[in-house]
Amino acid sequence: MEELIQFLFEVGHLKNVDRSGWWLLGNRAPESVAEHSFRCAIVGYILAKLENVDVSKVIIMCLFHDVHEARTNDLHKIAQGYLKHDEAEATVSNEQFGPLKAHIGEEIESVINELVNQESEESIVAKDADILECAMQAREYQLQGYDAAIDWVDRAKERLRTGASKKMLAIVEHSDPNEWWKKLKEQQT
């Protein structure tokens, strides 16, 4: 039980790990890995429902896909190109999930390996959730004045694989992320 509690404290550290790709835009205060993983899990849930795949598995993939970054930090794609990122990620994941033993650690490790290897429909949906969440964040940053964030949206178009995620991205790229609260404000006046 102590190892489980230590793992949960380690996961909590993700609230302190910034998503570093946004630094390339000059954004000094991007969202954390924990914030990204939270919305990614919600996007994953919705995509799993729309694509009619195992919702639980997709959510597990989305929640745990960046847990290794508690130790490695979030490395943007340029930095990853200079390192053996995949090896480091696998080593950290083995160390993190190994002590959880039995059903918990084995399940998480198995599902994460499935995601990394893109072996199933669920893994494809979870990867799309990750990409779509980044595109949504890019759209938000774009409208906050980080014009170069459009590159993330454009690259998402090339990488998404499911029909539902492609339809959602087509809406995201032209949406005002603030529309939801603007409508509420109008209704209240």
N, C-alpha and C positions, 0 to 999 in steps of 0.2 A: 504494500500500500504506500510506503514511503516513496518508492521509485515513481509511482503513479502521480503522487502529489508534486514531486520535483519536476516531472514531465509537464504537468499543468502550469507550474510556475514558469518553466521554460517557454511554453506556448504563449503565456502572458507577455513575455518579452517582445513578441511580435508587434505589440502596440507601440514599441519604441523604435522599430526598424522602418525607416522611410523607404518608399519605392524609388529607387535611384534613377530609373530611366527618365523621370520628369526633371531631374537636375539638368539634363542636357538642354532643356528648354529655358533654363534659368529659374525654374521654380524651386525656391529654397525651402518650401514647406509642403511637400507633397503628402498624399495620404500614406498611412502606414500599411505594412503587409497585413496586419490584422483587419484593417478597414477594407482592404481589397478582398481578402478571403471571405469576409462577411457577405459583401454584396455578390461576390462570385458564387457563393453557396445558394443565395436566393435566385440568381440568374440560372444556376444549374438546376435548381428545383423546377423552375418554370420551363426551361428547355426540355428537361426529362419528361415532364408531363406532356408537352407539345409533341415530342418525338416518340412518346409511348415506350420508354425504357425504364429500367429499374431506378426509381427515384432515390432510394436509400443509398445505393452504390454511388450515384452521381454526386450526391451531397457529401458523402465521405471523401470522395476524390477532391471536391472543391474545398472542403474544410482543411484537408491535410496536405494539399499539393505544395505549399510553400513553408511548411513547418521547419524544414531544414534551415531556412533563412534566419532562424533564431541564432544559429551558430555562424553561418557564412555571410550574413547580411544579404540584402537584395543586390544582385549584380546586374546592371543593365547589359544589353546584348553586346555592346562594344567590349566591355570588361570581360564578359564570358568568353569572347573570342581569344583572349590571351591566356586563359587558364583551362585546366582540365575540369571544367565545371560539372559535367555529368558524373565523373568519378567522385568528386567531392560530395555532390548531392547524395549519391548512393551510400557513401561511407557514413555520412552524417545520419541519414535515414536509418541505416542499420543500427547505429549506436543509439539513436533516440527510441526506436520501436522495439529493439531487442529486449531491454529490461522489462518491458510491459508484459512480456511472456504470454503464454497461453492464447486465449481467444482474442484479446484486445490487440496486442502487438502484431500477431500473425495476420489478422484481418486487415489492419491498416496497411501493413507492409505489402500484402498481396494486392490490395486495391491500388496502392500507389504504383507498384510495379506494372500493373495492368494499364494504368494511366500513362506512365512513361513509355511503355511499348505500344500504346494505341492499339490494343488487342481486341477491343469490343466496341459495340455501339455506345455503351455507357462512357467509355474512355473518350470517345470522339465528342460526345455531348459535353462532358466535363471540360475538355480542352477548349471547345467552342465557348463555354461559359466564361472561362478565363480570358479568352481573346475578346469576347463581347464586353466583359466588364472593363477591360482596359480601353476599349474603344469608347465606352460611355464616359469613362474618366477623362479621356482625351477630349471628347466633345465639351465636357464641362470646363476643362482647362482652356480650350480654344476660346470659349466665350468669356473667359476671365482675362483674355488678352495674350495668351500663349498661342499665337497663330500657328506656329510650327507643329502643334499637337495634331493638326489634321493628318500628318504623316502616319500616326498610329491608326487613325480611322481608315485611311487608304490601304494600309498594309493588312488590316483586318479583313477587308474585302477579299483579298487573295488567299487568306488562310482559313476562313470559316468553311466548314464542310456540311453542316446540316441545313436543311431548308428553313427551319424555324429561325435559326440564328442569322441567316442571310436576310430574311424578311425583317427581323428586328433591327439589324444594322442599317438597312435602308431607311428605316424610320428615325433611328438615332442620329444619323448624320445630318438630318435636316430639322431636328427637334430643338426646341428651347428647353434646356434642363430645368429652368425655373418656372415653366408653364404651370406645373401642378399647384404651386403656392400662389401664383398670380391669379389663377381662376378662383381659388378659395378666398383670396383677398377681395376680388370683385363681388363675390357672392355675399360677403359680409358687409359691404358698404351700401 
